[in-house]
Amino acid sequence: MLRAPTRSSKKGLSRFRIPILVCSSLALLAITLHLWSTPLQGGVQTLSDRWYQTSHHPQNYAIPPPNSHAYLKHSVPPSAMAGQYHTNLTYQDTLLSRTSQYKSFIDSDLQPWAASGITQELLGFSTAMSTICETPMARIQISRGSLWVTRLDAPNTTTDQEWRNLDYVLLGIMDALSVFGAQIPDVDAVVHAGDVPCMRKKWMHGGPPQVLLGVQGSVRHFDVPLPDYTLWVDELQPIQGVDGEEVVSWQEASHLMQEKYSNTSLLVRVPQAMWRGDVLDAKHPERGQLRRAFSECGRRMSAEERPSESVLFNVQHSPVALQEVCDFRYDVHVEALGVSRDLKHKLACGSLVVAFRMEYWEFWTRGLQPGRDYVQLTNEEDHVCNETAAAVRDMNTLFSTVGQSALRGPKQETPSLARALAELRRSPGAAALLAGASEDDVPAPDANGTYSWGSAATPWEMAWAGYDFLHGNVRLEDAVVYTRDLLAAYAALQDFKVKPQAGAACFNGPRLLERLGGAGSARGKRVAAAHPWLADYDGNCHAAEKYWDDIK
């Protein structure tokens, strides 16, 4: 028997909760008040500034040092306390009737099938894309509130990680089913979790394209994005909690990064454009061209005897932990013919994101507006260095002049920030960079009111806007509402009755955990901790299996 939406929602929506900060003594309270001031306002903590204002290739992210968050121990609960919550029941009730803020993007993504609809014949063609696109795929059916899965053939080069990514897509669908139940209609679809979209627009010459649900879309593809459910921290790029243990949920990670930098003014963050990431892709070498061009900016300018500009780049320096990216004033986002999944971390802690024109997207990234939430620069390889240097130079000048009076928040240095500043002071050109500028050097906007960084907004206004967008629109509840609305809009285009394929397996929580290594494995424990509802989720499989057995 299917659960009614209200019953499903009461049980499922209790997962969307606000952490309770607990202090055990007056001494701890005093330390907490010394470190952090204002509590959460409307669910998002205000940035400190706003409180006071009416080798050759770059390194990947480092393993975080043991003391990364040591000074936060009395103000942020350790991972072991993450299960202590209180529930906003009023908000839970409104979530059921809420429409995704990304609904317009859903409608746009599904427009290629608006006239023709989605037929069984079209889905048959879509299943053949798994070998063409070199990524694991699955045919899924949602029927009577249960999720049925048939894995499709994949190329021999498919890795275990690629199969796990597909399982995380299934987790996102199961999450929406567990929350909204009968609000999600029956669906028949082909899904994949490739690092790049699959269905290219240039392949089409009349007729509707094959329809694929992935984890990203692009200007060159028809793929329709589902949420990337590696919303907990990837085991390759861990976020460390204050207790030294790995943080397991995006809710906890984003809250931790909020807290960590809430007393660190943009004025004291390292005034460089920082980026870490891969520049070589053995499978698809062409994917790293823009990254390779950017990674050479500092070296190239140094060779051209431009030390005052080369010092603006922090790309080939010592490794940086993902949880410490906001030690830098500017966090650079560089695509590699696919999305880079650390963008949400860079927005979470209040530094200004500098991105080269983005052509790939996750379900939420199109909600960001260039010039309002981040700085958008050219993605032309021949111009990225000079354009980035000019923008960072002018923004630094504005910080060291107008920013000195506009930004009056606390200037606490994190331990890693103090180390990064010490390293910077040893660099050629650092003295001039840290010396600041005079009022005569303040950059002026053009006739349209636009600065050299492509916006009429100041850099700190954009940093605040991006921070607010992230914490108000990239939460787990935003992901499940989007998934429900996407599946409902997709189902409305189907012209047939959905039933599970022969040989399909009904997925429940234990089955998914087993596919991720088992509930007792390190990965299984991480996923179960991030999604505590999963272990007992039956997926309505027993009732659905009985129904389909009875009508055979």
C-alpha positions in Angstrom: 0.0 0.0 0.0 1.4 3.4 -1.0 2.0 6.0 1.8 -0.1 9.1 1.5 1.9 12.2 0.7 1.3 13.7 4.1 2.4 10.6 6.0 5.4 10.3 3.7 6.3 13.9 4.1 6.1 13.9 7.9 8.5 10.9 8.1 10.8 12.0 5.3 10.9 15.7 5.9 12.1 15.3 9.5 15.5 14.9 7.8 15.7 18.6 7.0 16.8 20.0 10.4 18.8 22.8 11.9 21.8 21.9 14.0 21.6 22.8 17.7 24.8 24.3 19.1 25.5 23.1 22.6 27.8 24.5 25.3 28.4 22.5 28.4 29.5 25.2 30.8 29.8 28.9 31.3 33.5 28.7 30.4 32.7 27.2 27.0 30.0 29.8 26.5 32.5 32.6 27.2 34.9 31.1 24.6 32.1 30.8 22.1 31.0 34.4 22.5 34.6 35.4 22.1 35.0 33.5 18.9 31.6 34.1 17.3 29.0 36.7 17.8 25.7 36.8 16.0 23.5 33.6 15.8 21.8 32.4 12.6 19.4 34.9 11.0 16.7 33.3 8.9 18.7 30.1 8.7 21.8 31.8 7.1 24.5 33.4 9.2 25.5 36.9 8.1 29.1 37.5 7.0 31.2 39.5 9.5 31.7 42.4 7.2 28.0 42.9 6.8 27.4 42.8 10.6 29.4 46.1 10.8 28.1 47.8 7.7 24.6 49.4 7.5 55.3 22.2 -9.3 54.5 22.7 -13.1 51.0 21.6 -12.7 48.8 22.8 -9.9 48.2 20.5 -6.9 44.9 18.9 -6.1 43.3 19.7 -2.7 45.4 18.5 0.2 44.4 16.3 3.1 43.4 18.8 5.8 45.8 19.2 8.6 44.8 17.9 12.1 44.5 21.4 13.6 42.5 22.9 10.7 39.4 23.6 12.9 40.9 23.2 16.3 40.1 26.8 17.3 36.4 26.1 16.6 35.9 23.3 19.1 33.8 25.3 21.5 31.6 26.9 18.9 30.7 24.2 16.4 29.4 20.8 17.4 31.5 17.8 16.4 30.3 15.3 14.0 29.1 13.0 16.8 26.6 15.7 17.8 25.3 16.2 14.3 22.3 13.9 15.0 20.9 16.3 17.7 18.3 18.5 16.0 15.1 20.3 16.4 12.5 20.3 13.7 10.7 23.2 12.1 7.3 21.6 11.6 5.8 24.7 10.0 8.4 24.6 7.3 7.9 20.9 6.7 4.2 21.5 5.9 5.0 24.3 3.4 7.7 22.1 1.6 5.0 19.8 0.2 3.3 22.6 -1.7 6.5 24.4 -2.7 7.6 24.6 -6.3 11.3 24.4 -7.1 13.0 27.7 -7.7 14.6 26.0 -10.7 11.3 25.1 -12.4 11.9 27.4 -15.4 15.1 25.5 -16.1 13.3 22.2 -15.9 10.8 23.4 -18.5 13.5 24.7 -20.7 15.5 21.4 -20.5 12.4 19.3 -21.4 11.4 21.6 -24.3 12.9 19.4 -27.0 10.3 16.7 -26.2 7.3 19.1 -25.7 5.8 18.5 -29.1 6.7 14.9 -29.7 6.4 13.5 -26.2 8.5 10.8 -24.7 7.7 7.4 -26.3 8.8 3.8 -25.5 10.5 3.8 -28.9 12.5 6.9 -28.0 13.6 5.3 -24.7 14.7 2.2 -26.6 17.0 4.3 -28.7 18.2 6.1 -25.6 19.3 2.9 -24.0 21.8 2.4 -26.8 23.8 5.5 -25.8 25.7 3.8 -22.9 28.5 2.5 -25.2 28.5 5.6 -27.4 28.9 7.9 -24.4 31.3 5.7 -22.5 29.6 5.9 -19.2 27.5 3.5 -17.0 23.7 3.9 -17.6 20.6 2.4 -16.2 17.0 2.1 -17.3 14.7 3.1 -14.4 11.0 2.8 -13.8 9.2 4.5 -11.0 6.0 2.5 -10.5 3.5 2.6 -7.6 6.0 4.6 -5.5 8.9 2.1 -6.0 12.1 2.4 -8.0 13.0 -0.4 -10.4 16.5 -0.5 -12.0 18.1 -2.3 -15.0 21.8 -1.7 -15.5 22.7 -1.3 -19.1 25.9 -2.5 -20.9 28.9 -0.2 -20.3 32.3 0.0 -22.0 35.1 -2.2 -20.6 36.9 1.0 -19.4 34.2 1.7 -16.9 35.6 2.2 -13.4 34.1 1.2 -10.0 33.9 5.0 -9.2 31.8 5.6 -12.3 29.4 2.8 -11.2 29.2 4.3 -7.7 28.4 7.7 -9.2 25.4 6.1 -10.9 24.3 4.6 -7.6 24.4 8.1 -6.1 22.0 9.3 -8.8 19.7 6.5 -7.7 20.1 7.6 -4.1 18.8 11.1 -5.1 15.7 9.6 -6.8 15.1 7.4 -3.8 15.4 10.4 -1.5 12.7 12.2 -3.3 10.4 9.1 -3.3 10.9 8.7 0.4 9.9 12.3 1.1 7.1 12.9 -1.4 5.7 9.4 -2.0 2.6 9.6 -4.2 3.4 13.1 -5.3 5.9 11.6 -7.8 4.1 10.0 -10.7 5.2 6.9 -12.6 8.3 7.4 -14.8 10.4 5.5 -17.3 13.8 7.0 -18.0 17.4 6.4 -18.9 19.9 7.8 -16.4 23.7 8.2 -16.2 26.3 9.9 -14.0 29.1 10.7 -16.5 31.7 13.4 -15.8 30.5 15.0 -19.0 27.1 15.2 -20.6 26.3 12.7 -23.3 23.7 13.6 -25.9 25.3 16.2 -28.2 23.1 18.7 -30.0 25.2 18.5 -33.2 24.2 14.9 -33.6 20.6 15.8 -34.3 19.2 16.3 -37.8 15.4 16.4 -37.3 13.2 14.6 -34.9 13.4 14.5 -31.1 16.8 13.7 -29.5 17.3 10.7 -27.3 16.4 11.6 -23.7 18.9 11.1 -20.9 18.9 12.2 -17.3 22.4 12.9 -16.0 24.0 15.1 -13.3 24.9 18.0 -15.6 23.8 19.8 -18.7 25.5 22.1 -21.1 25.0 24.5 -24.0 26.2 21.7 -26.4 24.1 18.8 -25.0 20.5 17.8 -24.4 21.1 16.0 -21.1 18.7 16.9 -18.4 20.4 17.3 -15.0 19.4 15.5 -11.8 21.0 16.6 -8.5 24.5 15.3 -8.0 24.0 13.3 -4.8 27.6 13.3 -3.8 26.3 16.1 -1.5 28.3 14.5 1.3 32.0 15.0 1.0 33.9 12.9 -1.6 36.3 10.6 0.0 39.0 12.0 -2.2 38.5 15.6 -1.0 37.4 15.2 2.7 36.1 18.0 4.9 37.3 17.5 8.4 35.1 18.2 11.4 36.2 19.9 14.6 36.6 16.5 16.2 39.1 15.4 13.6 36.6 13.1 11.9 35.4 13.4 8.3 32.2 15.4 7.9 29.6 13.2 6.2 26.8 15.6 5.1 26.6 18.7 2.9 24.4 20.3 5.6 27.2 19.9 8.2 30.0 20.8 5.8 28.3 24.0 4.6 27.5 25.0 8.2 31.1 24.4 9.3 32.5 26.5 6.5 30.0 29.2 7.3 31.1 29.3 10.9 34.8 29.0 10.2 35.0 32.2 8.1 32.2 34.3 9.7 34.7 36.4 11.6 37.3 36.6 8.8 36.9 39.8 6.9 37.6 39.8 3.2 40.1 42.5 3.9 42.5 40.0 5.7 42.1 37.1 3.3 45.0 36.4 0.9 44.5 38.9 -2.0 45.3 36.3 -4.7 43.3 34.3 -7.2 43.6 30.7 -6.0 42.9 27.5 -7.9 43.7 23.9 -7.4 42.7 21.0 -9.7 43.7 18.5 -12.4 45.0 19.8 -15.7 45.6 16.4 -17.3 42.8 13.9 -18.2 44.3 10.7 -19.5 41.0 9.6 -21.0 40.1 13.0 -22.6 43.2 15.1 -22.9 41.3 17.9 -24.6 39.3 18.6 -21.5 42.1 20.4 -19.6 43.1 23.0 -22.2 41.6 26.0 -20.4 42.9 24.7 -17.0 46.4 24.3 -18.4 46.3 27.9 -19.9 45.2 29.3 -16.5 47.7 27.3 -14.5 50.5 28.9 -16.5 49.5 32.5 -15.9 51.8 33.3 -12.9 54.7 31.5 -14.5 54.2 33.3 -17.8 54.0 36.7 -16.3 57.0 36.1 -14.2 58.9 35.1 -17.3 57.7 38.4 -18.9 59.1 40.3 -15.9 55.7 41.3 -14.6 56.1 40.4 -10.9 53.3 42.7 -9.7 50.9 40.7 -11.8 52.3 37.2 -11.4 51.9 37.5 -7.6 48.2 37.9 -8.1 47.9 34.1 -9.0 48.1 31.3 -6.5 48.0 28.3 -8.7 51.3 26.4 -8.5 51.9 26.9 -4.8 51.6 24.4 -1.9 48.5 22.2 -1.7 45.3 23.7 -0.1 42.7 21.7 1.8 39.2 22.1 0.4 38.0 23.3 3.7 40.6 26.1 3.6 39.9 27.6 0.2 38.4 30.7 1.7 41.7 31.7 3.2 41.9 33.4 -0.2 39.9 36.5 -1.2 39.3 35.1 -4.7 38.5 31.4 -5.4 38.7 30.6 -9.1 36.3 28.2 -10.8 37.6 26.6 -14.0 35.5 24.1 -16.0 37.2 21.2 -17.9 34.5 20.4 -20.5 32.3 19.5 -17.6 31.3 20.9 -14.2 33.7 21.2 -11.3 31.9 20.0 -8.2 33.7 22.1 -5.7 31.9 25.3 -6.6 29.5 25.0 -3.8 32.3 24.8 -1.2 33.9 28.0 -2.6 30.6 29.9 -2.3 29.9 28.5 1.2 32.5 30.4 3.1 32.1 33.9 1.6 35.1 34.4 -0.7 34.5 35.9 -4.1 34.2 33.3 -6.9 35.9 34.2 -10.1 34.7 32.0 -12.9 35.5 31.8 -16.6 32.3 31.8 -18.7 30.5 28.6 -17.6 29.0 26.4 -20.3 28.1 23.4 -18.1 25.8 23.3 -15.2 24.5 21.3 -12.3 20.8 21.6 -11.3 21.4 24.7 -9.3 24.2 26.6 -10.9 22.1 28.4 -13.6 20.4 30.2 -10.7 23.6 32.1 -10.1 23.9 35.4 -11.9 27.3 36.6 -13.2 28.0 40.1 -12.0 25.7 39.6 -9.0 26.8 36.4 -7.4 30.3 36.0 -8.9 32.8 37.5 -11.3 32.5 36.2 -14.8 35.6 36.5 -17.1 36.4 35.2 -20.6 36.9 31.5 -21.2 39.2 32.2 -24.2 42.5 30.6 -23.4 44.6 33.4 -25.0 43.0 36.1 -22.7 42.4 34.4 -19.4 45.7 35.5 -17.8 45.5 39.2 -18.7 41.8 39.5 -18.0 42.1 37.8 -14.6 45.2 39.9 -13.6 43.4 43.2 -14.5 40.2 42.2 -12.6 42.1 41.0 -9.5 44.4 44.1 -9.5 41.5 46.5 -9.7 39.4 44.7 -7.1 42.4 44.6 -4.7 42.7 48.4 -5.2 39.0 48.9 -4.3 39.4 46.7 -1.2 42.5 48.7 0.0 40.8 52.0 -0.5 37.0 52.1 -0.4 36.9 48.7 1.3 38.8 49.9 4.3 35.8 52.1 5.4 33.1 49.9 3.9 34.2 46.7 5.6 34.6 46.9 9.4 33.9 43.4 10.5 36.2 41.2 12.6 39.5 40.4 11.1 40.3 37.0 12.7 42.9 35.0 10.9 42.4 31.2 10.8 45.5 29.1 11.5 45.8 28.2 7.8 45.2 31.8 6.7 48.1 33.0 8.9 50.3 30.3 7.2 49.2 31.4 3.7 49.9 35.0 4.5 53.4 34.2 5.8 54.1 32.2 2.6 52.9 35.1 0.5 55.2 37.6 2.2 58.1 35.5 1.1 57.0 35.8 -2.6 58.5 38.2 -5.2 56.2 41.2 -5.5 54.3 40.5 -2.3 55.4 43.8 -0.6 53.7 45.9 -3.2 50.6 43.6 -3.2 50.2 43.9 0.6 51.0 47.6 0.8 47.7 48.7 -0.6 46.9 51.7 -2.9 46.1 55.3 -2.6 42.8 57.0 -3.2 44.1 58.2 -6.5 44.3 54.6 -7.7 40.6 53.8 -7.1 39.3 52.1 -10.3 36.5 53.9 -12.1 33.5 52.3 -13.8 32.9 52.9 -17.5 30.0 55.0 -18.9 27.6 52.1 -18.2 28.7 51.9 -14.6 30.6 48.7 -15.2 34.1 48.0 -13.6 36.9 46.0 -15.2 35.6 42.9 -13.6 32.4 43.1 -15.7 29.9 44.3 -13.0 28.6 47.4 -11.4 28.7 45.7 -8.0 31.7 45.9 -5.7 33.6 42.6 -5.1 32.4 42.3 -1.5 28.7 42.7 -2.6 29.2 39.9 -5.1 30.8 37.7 -2.5 27.9 38.3 -0.1 25.3 37.6 -2.8 27.0 34.3 -3.9 27.2 33.3 -0.2 23.5 34.1 0.4 22.4 32.3 -2.8 24.3 29.1 -1.8 23.0 28.9 1.7 19.4 29.7 0.6 19.2 27.6 -2.5 21.6 24.7 -2.4 20.3 22.6 0.4 19.1 19.0 0.5 15.5 20.1 0.5 16.2 22.1 -2.7 17.5 19.0 -4.3 14.5 16.8 -3.4 12.0 19.4 -4.5 13.8 19.9 -7.8 13.9 16.1 -8.3 10.2 15.8 -7.6 9.3 18.6 -10.0 11.6 17.3 -12.7 10.2 13.8 -12.6 6.6 15.1 -12.6 7.3 17.3 -15.6 9.1 14.4 -17.4 6.2 12.0 -16.6 3.7 14.5 -18.2 5.4 14.0 -21.5 5.2 10.2 -21.5 2.5 8.6 -23.7 2.4 5.2 -22.2 1.7 3.3 -19.0 4.8 2.5 -17.0 5.6 -0.9 -15.6 8.9 -2.5 -14.5 11.0 -4.2 -17.2 11.5 -7.9 -17.0 14.6 -8.6 -14.8 14.5 -5.1 -13.2 15.4 -5.0 -9.5 13.4 -3.0 -7.0 15.7 -0.7 -5.0 15.4 -0.1 -1.3 17.9 1.4 1.2 19.7 -1.8 2.2 20.1 -2.8 -1.5 21.7 0.6 -2.3 24.0 0.5 0.7 25.1 -3.0 -0.3 26.0 -1.7 -3.8 28.1 1.1 -2.2 30.2 -1.5 -0.3 27.8 -2.7 2.4 26.4 -0.9 5.5 29.6 -2.0 7.4 32.1 -0.6 4.9 33.6 2.9 5.4 31.7 4.2 2.4 28.5 2.6 3.5 28.8 4.1 6.9 29.4 7.6 5.4 26.4 7.4 3.2 24.2 6.0 6.1 25.4 8.8 8.4 24.6 11.5 5.8 21.2 9.9 5.1 20.1 8.2 8.2 16.7 7.4 6.7 18.3 5.1 4.2 19.0 2.0 6.2 15.3 1.4 7.0 13.9 2.6 3.8 11.9 -0.3 2.2 11.3 1.5 -1.1 7.7 0.2 -1.1 9.3 -2.9 -2.8 7.3 -5.6 -1.0 3.9 -4.1 -1.9 5.0 -3.3 -5.4 6.5 -6.8 -6.1 3.4 -8.4 -4.8 1.2 -6.2 -7.0 3.2 -7.1 -10.2 3.4 -10.8 -9.3 -0.4 -10.9 -8.8 -1.2 -9.4 -12.3 1.2 -11.6 -14.2 
